[in-house]
Amino acid sequence: MKIGFIGLGIMGRPMALNLIKGGHQLTVWARRAESMQPLLEAGALAAAGPAEAARGNELVISMVADAPDVAEVMRGVAQGAAPGLVAVDMSTIAPAAARRIGEELAAAGVDFVDAPVSGGEVGAIAGTLAIMAGGSEAAFATAKPAFDCMGKNVVHVGASGAGQVTKAANQIVTGMGVLAVAEAFAFAAKNGVDRSKVREALLGGFAYSKILENHGQRMLDRNFKPGFKSWMHEKDLNIVMQTAHELGLCLPGSAATAQMFNAMVGSGLGEEDSIAVLKLLERLSGQ
Amino acid sequence: MKVGFIGLGVMGRPMALHLQRAGHELAVWARRPESFVDLPARVCATPAELGRCCEVVFTVITSSADVEGVALGRDGLIEGMAPGAVLVDCSTIAPEAARRIAARLAEKGIAMLDAPVSGGAQGAIDATLAIMAGGEAAVLERVRPLLDCLGQRIVHVGPNGAGQVAKACNQMIMVAAIQAAAEAMRLAGAAGVDGAKVRQALAGGSAASRVLDVMGERMVRRDFAAGIEARLHHKDFGLVLEAARQSGVPVPLTAAVAQQLNALMAQDWGADDTASLLRVLELGAV
């Protein structure tokens, strides 16, 4: 398939490379020309902008930072679009913003899918991302072969915006999950108990989770390199909390967790992995 | 002085009347014409027209977007107000929005004060509002005689935006106190103790506060008719949390209280008084 790919950062670059490996013909564009280089070396064509990345392609995919970036990129895509183009945004943005962008693209005859991912840089490189998609059946079907090159668990959740709602739900679970594991470890340590033993014991029981296993191990190793930067988790939880505010939805746990991430950004831990919330807890309890 | 007034709701209307009674010449504009009824004022067709005939314009409206629209939008104040004129915005909006609007007006030589108020409808009627001003001290001195008609405590907090920061702090403390009062009343009730007596007993001690006095009494009487509509506190908490986020300052209690306000909104109690936080706590009751 002929695919345009926009945004070649930590996530976008390996995702695009996996599409090339999957036999797709890529046209790429990124704001910084040097980030296009590895893709061009792998056989991709360079576009001069979003409109050109869309032109002549069946599918165009964006992986950028935030809603205003997606909106801007997609305005360009609409200009270059041929009838029947499917545009997929895989960034994490607010559900309401995704719906709005979907409506604007529909007016230009472009079918839009919001398809945020979970799994981090590791999942992007391995092609094992979880992909949660919102949009029409037909558009999802068009994008599915591309999704299969980038991810393992690909779910069509519902209509436009449903992918972002799912991603927000994912960030609620992972945000509170990381905090829960960190609190359990802080609790064990303050009680003078070996936390690596606690982790080992818990892994066999009902508290088992991927976060306890993977993030827990990195906490024990005190390896705070990202991974997933805590300022990005803070941004995602802000999407959750703003949506809750707009809907009249009571989310006390998410609210408390969001404040912990807020404190991380404010206290210089923003560039570290979200497991550095452990450091914050230790600081608060004088550990 | 020729004074303009935009926003003639629960707060704005009594404030405008105080200015008029003090001998100032009043001009008004409102989105809904029914707001003018019985108001001894010149009615203007647009904010720009109002701006043209006034030396000082007050705004008391709901959101950042509303203030921005009235001040800077098409037919907005910026098109009418003369260099040297002053906009006094008494609305509660984002500090950042206040700074942005002030900067745009300054390009045309129009001064602005962010001057949000606290004290509620009763404070507006009694002219006992607390006014927290952000902007240049000299501008505040020019309009101080007008502010004296509206409130008793007028504090120059700092440059533009500082007034709104102070108001955000005010809302954090006040609504958290309402939540604390509601939880205390709920605990007393659940333990079979008379909430009225508890409130009475507490009034003499360290937990005494204006909130416990006023809102606590409403809770005891189960009078949830709005003094200040809870939806406005809900809106303000959105602003506070965003400001905290931008500063990277953790506000765990504020965030928790915000969730109670979200629950309140979900029950459709937004037009009722914030004392309804008590009713949110009762939702889980058997």
Chai-1 contact restraints between the chains, C-beta under 6 A:
chainA,res_idxA,chainB,res_idxB,connection_type,confidence,min_distance_angstrom,max_distance_angstrom,comment,restraint_id
A,A244,B,N262,contact,1.0,0.0,6.0,A-B,restraint_1
A,H245,B,G238,contact,1.0,0.0,6.0,A-B,restraint_2
A,G248,B,N262,contact,1.0,0.0,6.0,A-B,restraint_3
A,G248,B,M265,contact,1.0,0.0,6.0,A-B,restraint_4
A,G248,B,A266,contact,1.0,0.0,6.0,A-B,restraint_5
A,L249,B,N262,contact,1.0,0.0,6.0,A-B,restraint_6
A,C250,B,Q259,contact,1.0,0.0,6.0,A-B,restraint_7
A,C250,B,N262,contact,1.0,0.0,6.0,A-B,restraint_8
A,C250,B,A263,contact,1.0,0.0,6.0,A-B,restraint_9
A,L251,B,Q259,contact,1.0,0.0,6.0,A-B,restraint_10
A,P252,B,A256,contact,1.0,0.0,6.0,A-B,restraint_11
A,P252,B,Q259,contact,1.0,0.0,6.0,A-B,restraint_12
A,A255,B,A255,contact,1.0,0.0,6.0,A-B,restraint_13
A,A255,B,A256,contact,1.0,0.0,6.0,A-B,restraint_14
A,A255,B,Q259,contact,1.0,0.0,6.0,A-B,restraint_15
A,A256,B,P252,contact,1.0,0.0,6.0,A-B,restraint_16
A,Q259,B,P250,contact,1.0,0.0,6.0,A-B,restraint_17
A,Q259,B,P252,contact,1.0,0.0,6.0,A-B,restraint_18
A,Q259,B,A255,contact,1.0,0.0,6.0,A-B,restraint_19
A,N262,B,R245,contact,1.0,0.0,6.0,A-B,restraint_20
A,N262,B,P250,contact,1.0,0.0,6.0,A-B,restraint_21
A,A263,B,P250,contact,1.0,0.0,6.0,A-B,restraint_22
A,V265,B,G248,contact,1.0,0.0,6.0,A-B,restraint_23
A,G266,B,G248,contact,1.0,0.0,6.0,A-B,restraint_24
A,G266,B,V249,contact,1.0,0.0,6.0,A-B,restraint_25
